[in-house]
Amino acid sequence: MTQLTTLKQKTHALNAEIYALYLSYRDARVKWYVRLLLALAIGYAISPIDLVPDLMPVFGFLDDVVAVTLGIGFSYHLLTKSVLDHARIEAYDTMSGATAGSATAYRVIGYVWMLFATIVAVLVYKMLFLGVA
């Protein structure tokens, strides 16, 4: 039973760290290229859709590990300590209470991925079958 409690605590800490990165993204002191990297890392971390599906034996999980680890690792190095510390404090305060907006956030992320996939599918269709380059 203690292993389950430890796992829940680590999961809560990881969620709080991702939320702290999101709060860092919203801080005005953060430069534009750090914001872009944070947006990509956070979006990929919480997105239900992957570049390589998880059903593929090794590469499905490997791309998640590599992409999220590199994105979040570079983000930590580019953020200043004061911005990150302030965001962590605010994230732990916010995460201690339950929020109802998380379902809406997941829907928005899912819709954005579906829009992106549709645009790519239309472009590929035009290139392959209509000869439009």
N, C-alpha and C positions, 0 to 999 in steps of 0.2 A: 504494500500500500504506500510505503514511503517513496518508492520509485515513481509511482503515478503522480504523487504530489510534487516531486522534483521535476518531472516532465512538464507538468502544468505551469510551474513557476518559470521554467526556462522558456516555454512557449509564450507566456505573458511578457517576459523580458524581451524576447525577440520582437513581438508585436509592438511593444513600447519603443524599441530602437527604430523600427521602420517608421513609426509615427513621428518620432523625434527627427528623423531625416526629412520627412514631409514638412514638419514645422520649420526646419532649417531652410528648406526650399522656399518657403514663404517669407523668410526674413529678408529685409531690404539690404542688409549688409553683404549678402552673398552675390558673387559675380555671375554673369549670365551663363558662362560655360559650365560652372559648377551646378547651376540650376538645370541646365540641359542634361547633364550626367545624372543628377538626382532624379529627374523626371523619368529617364529611361530605366534606371535601376529600380526605382520604386514601382513603376508601372509593370515591369517584367516580374518583380517579386510577388505582386498581389494579383497578377492577371491569371485567369483560369486557362488561358490559351498559351501554348508554348510554341517556339520555333520548330522544335523537334518533338513529336508526340511522346508522352511518357510510356506508351505501349512498346516502343522499341527498346530492346533489352538493356543496353548500357547507355547508349547515346541520349535516350530520352531524359534520364535523370542527370547525366553529365552536363548537358547544356544548361540546365537549371543551376546547377552548382557553380559552374564556371561563370556564367553571365551575371548571376546575382552577387557572387562573391567578389568578382572584379569590379562591378559597378559600385557596390557599397564600399568596398575597400578603398577605391580611388576617391570616392566621395568623402570618406573620413579623413583622408590625407589633405584634401583641398579645403575642407571647412576649417574655420578658425575655432580654437578651443572655446572661446566665450560664446559664440553662436551655438555650438553643439551642446555645451553645458546648459545654456538657457532653454534650448529646445528639449533636452532630456527631462529637465525639471517639469516643464509644462506638459510633456507627454505622459510622465508618470502620474501627474495630478489628474489629467484628463482620463487616462486609461483605468484609473481606480474606480471610476463610475461607469455605468453601462450607457452605451450610446445606441440610438435607434437608426442613425444615419448610415450605418455600415452596409445594410442591404441595398440602399440607394447607390452607394459608391460602387458596389460590385456590379450592379446593373449598368451604370454608366460606363464602367470599364469594359464590360462585355459588349455593349453597343458600339463602343469605339473600335474594338477589335473586329466586330462583324462588319462595320463600315470599311475598315482597312482591308479586310479579306475580300469584300465585294469589289472594291476599286481595283485591287490586284487581279482578281479573276476577270473583270471586264477588260483590263489592259492586256492580259495574256490572251484572252479570246480574240481581241482585235488583232493582235500581232500574229497569231497562228492561223486563224481562219479567214480574216478579212484582208490580210496583207498590209495593214496600216502600221507604219513604223514610227 
